[in-house]
Amino acid sequence: MDSVDLEVLRSAVAWRRAGHGVPLATVVETWGSAPRPVGAMLAIRHDGMISGSVSGGCVEDDMIEKLTGAAAPAAPQQLVYGVTREQAERCGLPCGGRLSIVVEPVTETGLATLEQLVAASDRRELTLRTLDMRTGAVTLAPGSRDAVLRFDGQTLQPVHGPLWRLLVIGAGQLSRYLAEMARTLDYRVTVCDPREEYVFGWDVPGVELVRTMPDDTVVAMELDSRSAVEALTHDPKLADMALLEALKSPAFYVGALGSRSNNEKRRRRLAGFDLSASEFGRLYGPVGLGIGSRTPPEIAVSILAEMTAVRRGVLVPGSGLRALPDREPASAGAACS
């Protein structure tokens, strides 16, 4: 679930508390050039006001017409758009795109569940939400980091909360900007720095600060393929061993701050350890895309842009950005992004 969809849940809660009828929509399957991914959400107030998006504006008008006023749904239902040429043209879907969307009314019982879900998301917890399409009953359970949205026609199970993690080594000024921006991209951010002079006064809300040695932190976090590591300190005593452990892990991105010459020195130091060629080649350094960034906020933007390009599969170590590939069909078993 991304931050946009968390705002959808907040809006649904606020509107339902105020006495409005609120259908809640979730994308459960896409084919072709779908504008929004599986898991994207939309809340529609009874008067047609909306929060969020399931298609980037392609089908929202039709949904407002179908789901407000006397047409408001009394039970969960499934809508499919783009099945016919006429429907695709009428709704403005991209050529070949199709969407399958589950719509559910937010009942009084459902409101209480959404309130619990929002609170859990604010605590950066993963939550599995289960909707029974036959009864409309909703239950919550702890989510796992490898969970994906699932829909079999009878049960919808989206995962809510920050599926992605970012470990930042070094608590300097750049780390503050990076941590704040990364949270808006739905990373659960941990900043690691054992140095007293750097952590004094650290006050970035929602970011965990740990004082352990960085390499120990990398091992303790049990990094997975939805994890990223950024070494934003020039101190090799802190960065090198942590990078060594991170490069051995399944983390999708490992980056290091510094000039080209400093990163070449770092590579020479790391070459003396037991890294395979493929592990060694995974290091991004100097970190960040070359966008001419100079200030700490601009550098943070370049770092997150590079992380996003790697996460989306359009950048690999040692290569430039390549054209976005044609979108593959995404089923309800696809990971929420």
C-alpha positions in Angstrom: 0.0 0.0 0.0 1.3 3.4 -0.9 0.8 6.8 1.0 -1.9 7.8 -1.5 -4.0 4.7 -0.5 -3.5 5.4 3.2 -5.0 8.9 2.6 -7.9 7.1 0.9 -8.5 5.1 4.1 -8.3 8.3 6.1 -10.9 9.9 3.9 -13.2 6.9 4.0 -13.0 7.0 7.8 -13.7 10.7 8.1 -16.6 10.7 5.6 -18.2 7.7 7.3 -17.9 9.2 10.7 -19.7 12.3 9.3 -22.6 10.1 8.2 -21.8 9.9 4.5 -22.2 6.7 2.5 -18.8 5.5 1.3 -18.1 2.8 -1.2 -14.4 1.7 -1.1 -12.8 0.4 -4.3 -9.7 -1.7 -4.7 -7.9 -2.7 -8.0 -7.6 -6.5 -7.9 -6.4 -7.4 -11.4 -5.1 -5.5 -14.4 -4.3 -6.5 -18.0 -2.2 -4.5 -20.5 -1.7 -0.8 -20.1 -3.4 -0.3 -16.7 -2.8 3.2 -15.3 -2.8 2.1 -11.6 -1.3 -1.0 -10.0 -3.0 -3.9 -8.2 -3.9 -2.7 -4.7 -4.7 0.9 -5.7 -7.7 2.3 -3.8 -10.5 4.8 -4.3 -13.1 6.1 -1.8 -16.3 7.7 -3.2 -18.5 9.9 -1.0 -22.3 9.6 -1.6 -22.3 13.1 -3.2 -19.6 12.1 -5.8 -16.5 13.5 -4.0 -13.5 11.1 -4.4 -10.2 10.3 -2.7 -7.5 8.3 -4.5 -7.6 6.7 -7.9 -8.0 3.3 -9.5 -7.3 4.3 -13.1 -5.7 7.8 -13.2 -9.0 9.3 -14.1 -10.1 6.8 -16.8 -13.1 5.1 -15.1 -13.7 7.2 -12.0 -16.6 9.2 -13.6 -18.4 6.0 -14.5 -17.9 4.6 -11.0 -19.3 7.8 -9.4 -22.4 7.4 -11.6 -22.8 3.7 -10.8 -22.0 3.8 -7.0 -23.6 7.0 -5.6 -27.2 8.0 -4.7 -29.7 5.2 -5.2 -27.1 3.1 -6.9 -24.8 2.9 -3.8 -23.8 -0.7 -3.3 -25.3 -2.6 -0.4 -22.9 -5.5 -0.7 -19.4 -6.1 -2.1 -19.3 -6.4 -5.9 -16.8 -6.7 -8.7 -16.6 -4.3 -11.7 -14.6 -5.0 -14.8 -13.6 -2.2 -17.3 -12.2 -2.4 -20.8 -13.7 -5.8 -21.7 -15.2 -4.4 -24.9 -13.8 -1.9 -27.4 -16.8 0.4 -26.8 -16.3 0.3 -23.0 -12.6 1.0 -23.3 -13.2 4.0 -25.6 -16.1 5.3 -23.4 -14.1 5.1 -20.2 -10.9 6.4 -21.8 -8.7 3.4 -20.9 -5.4 3.1 -22.7 -5.3 0.8 -25.7 -5.7 -2.8 -24.5 -6.0 -1.9 -20.8 -8.5 -3.7 -18.6 -9.2 -3.3 -14.9 -10.9 -5.5 -12.3 -12.1 -3.7 -9.3 -13.8 -4.8 -6.0 -16.2 -2.3 -4.5 -17.5 -2.6 -0.9 -19.7 -0.4 1.2 -18.2 0.9 4.4 -20.6 -0.3 7.1 -20.6 0.7 10.7 -18.7 -2.5 11.5 -16.4 -1.8 8.6 -15.8 1.7 9.9 -14.4 0.3 13.1 -12.1 -2.0 11.2 -10.9 0.8 9.0 -10.1 2.9 12.0 -8.0 0.0 13.4 -6.3 -0.4 10.0 -5.4 3.3 9.8 -4.0 3.2 13.4 -1.9 0.2 12.5 -0.6 1.8 9.3 0.4 4.9 11.3 2.4 2.7 13.6 4.1 1.4 10.4 2.7 -2.1 11.0 1.9 -4.6 8.2 -1.7 -5.7 8.3 -3.6 -8.3 6.2 -7.2 -7.3 5.6 -9.7 -10.0 4.6 -13.0 -9.2 2.9 -15.6 -11.9 2.5 -17.4 -11.0 -0.8 -20.5 -13.1 0.2 -21.1 -11.6 3.6 -19.2 -8.3 3.5 -17.4 -9.3 6.8 -13.9 -7.8 7.2 -11.2 -9.1 9.5 -7.7 -7.9 10.3 -4.5 -10.0 11.0 -0.8 -9.3 11.2 0.7 -9.2 7.7 4.0 -10.8 6.5 6.7 -9.0 4.5 6.4 -11.4 1.6 2.6 -11.2 1.5 0.8 -10.1 -1.7 -2.7 -9.0 -2.5 -4.9 -12.0 -3.3 -8.4 -12.3 -4.8 -10.1 -15.5 -5.8 -13.6 -14.2 -6.5 -14.8 -15.0 -3.0 -12.2 -13.4 -0.7 -10.1 -10.3 -1.1 -6.9 -10.0 0.9 -4.9 -6.8 0.5 -1.8 -6.0 2.6 -1.6 -2.6 4.2 1.5 -0.9 5.6 5.1 -0.3 4.5 6.2 -3.3 2.6 9.6 -1.7 1.7 12.4 -0.9 4.2 15.4 1.5 4.0 18.4 1.4 6.3 20.4 4.6 6.3 23.9 4.5 7.8 24.9 7.9 9.2 22.7 10.5 10.9 23.9 13.6 9.1 21.9 16.3 7.4 21.4 14.4 4.1 20.0 11.5 6.1 17.3 13.7 7.5 16.1 14.7 4.0 16.4 11.2 2.7 14.5 9.7 5.6 11.7 12.2 5.4 11.3 11.8 1.6 11.5 8.0 1.8 8.7 7.8 4.3 6.4 9.5 1.7 7.3 6.7 -0.7 6.2 4.2 1.9 9.6 2.9 3.2 9.9 2.0 6.8 13.1 3.9 7.6 15.8 3.0 10.1 18.8 5.3 10.6 21.9 3.8 12.2 24.7 5.8 13.8 26.6 4.9 17.0 28.3 8.3 17.1 26.9 10.5 19.9 27.7 13.8 18.2 25.6 12.8 15.1 22.5 11.5 16.9 22.2 14.3 19.4 18.9 16.1 18.6 17.7 13.6 16.0 14.0 14.2 15.8 12.6 13.0 12.5 9.1 11.7 13.2 8.4 8.1 12.3 12.0 7.2 11.7 13.7 4.6 13.9 17.1 5.6 15.2 19.5 2.8 16.4 22.9 3.2 18.0 24.4 -0.2 17.2 27.3 -0.8 14.9 26.0 -0.7 11.3 27.2 -4.1 10.2 25.5 -5.6 13.3 22.3 -3.7 12.3 22.4 -5.0 8.8 22.6 -8.6 10.1 19.9 -8.1 12.7 17.5 -6.6 10.2 17.5 -9.8 8.0 17.3 -7.8 4.8 15.1 -9.1 2.0 14.4 -8.2 -1.6 12.2 -5.3 -0.4 15.1 -3.7 1.5 17.5 -1.0 0.6 20.7 0.2 2.3 22.3 3.7 1.9 25.7 4.4 3.4 25.7 8.2 3.8 28.8 8.5 6.0 32.4 9.0 4.8 33.7 7.0 7.8 34.9 3.7 6.3 34.9 2.2 9.8 31.1 2.5 9.8 30.3 2.1 6.2 32.6 -0.7 4.8 31.6 -3.6 7.0 27.9 -2.7 6.7 28.2 -2.6 2.9 30.0 -5.9 2.9 27.1 -7.5 4.8 24.4 -5.7 2.7 26.0 -6.8 -0.6 25.7 -10.4 0.6 22.0 -10.0 1.4 19.0 -10.1 -1.0 18.6 -6.3 -0.6 17.4 -4.9 -4.0 19.6 -1.8 -3.6 22.9 -1.0 -1.9 24.4 2.5 -2.3 27.3 4.5 -0.9 27.8 8.3 -0.8 31.1 9.8 -2.0 33.0 11.0 -5.0 34.1 8.6 -7.8 37.6 8.5 -6.4 36.4 7.7 -2.8 34.1 5.0 -4.2 37.0 3.5 -6.1 39.0 3.4 -2.9 36.0 1.8 -1.2 35.8 -0.8 -3.9 39.5 -1.6 -3.5 39.0 -2.1 0.2 36.0 -4.3 -0.3 37.8 -6.4 -2.9 39.9 -7.9 -0.2 36.8 -9.6 1.4 34.9 -12.7 0.4 32.5 -11.1 -2.1 31.6 -12.8 -5.4 31.8 -10.8 -8.6 28.0 -10.5 -8.8 27.8 -9.4 -5.2 30.6 -6.9 -5.6 29.0 -5.5 -8.8 25.8 -4.7 -7.0 27.2 -1.6 -5.2 25.8 1.8 -6.5 28.4 4.5 -5.9 28.6 7.3 -6.2 25.0 7.0 -5.1 22.1 8.8 -6.9 21.2 9.5 -10.5 23.2 12.3 -12.3 20.6 15.1 -12.2 23.1 17.9 -11.3 22.1 17.8 -7.6 24.1 20.0 -5.2 22.1 20.6 -2.0 21.2 17.9 0.5 17.5 17.9 -0.6 18.5 17.6 -4.3 20.9 14.8 -3.5 18.1 13.0 -1.5 15.9 13.3 -4.6 18.6 11.8 -6.8 19.1 8.9 -4.4 15.4 8.0 -4.2 15.1 8.4 -8.0 17.9 5.8 -8.5 16.3 3.5 -5.9 13.0 3.8 -7.7 14.6 3.0 -11.1 16.2 -0.1 -9.6 13.0 -1.1 -7.8 11.0 -0.8 -11.1 13.6 -2.7 -13.1 14.8 0.1 -15.4 18.3 0.4 -13.9 20.9 -2.1 -13.1 24.5 -1.6 -11.9 26.9 -0.4 -14.5 24.2 0.6 -17.0 22.2 3.7 -17.7 18.5 4.1 -17.5 16.7 2.1 -20.2 13.3 2.6 -21.7 10.4 1.4 -19.6 9.4 -2.1 -20.8 5.9 -2.8 -21.9 3.7 -3.6 -18.9 3.1 -7.2 -18.3 -0.4 -8.4 -17.2 -0.6 -8.1 -13.4 -2.8 -10.6 -11.6 -4.3 -10.4 -8.1 -1.3 -12.4 -6.9 1.1 -9.6 -7.8 2.9 -7.8 -5.0 1.4 -4.5 -3.9 3.7 -1.7 -4.8 
